[in-house]
Amino acid sequence: MQATLTVPRIHCGGCVSTVERTVQKLRGVTSVQASEVTKEVKVDYDPARVDEQKIRGALALVGYPAA
């Protein structure tokens, strides 16, 4: 399954790195790509292991809440 989340607080390469590392650590996430240009995070994941709410929660914990 794929989710595209808007994360307005992404504004630099450091933000992109933090967001990608955080989401990639979640079990069930197969790929993640964040963009400071579009302020989007695209996540491919196994819905049997993780859901969008858990991904959103992980982002919020590190200071990048999804809109």
Sequence and secondary structure as in RCSB ss.txt:
>XXXX:A:sequence
MQATLTVPRIHCGGCVSTVERTVQKLRGVTSVQASEVTKEVKVDYDPARVDEQKIRGALALVGYPAA
>XXXX:A:secstr
 EEEEE TT  SHHHHHHHHHHHHTSTTEEEEEEETTTTEEEEEE TTT  HHHHHHHHHHTT    
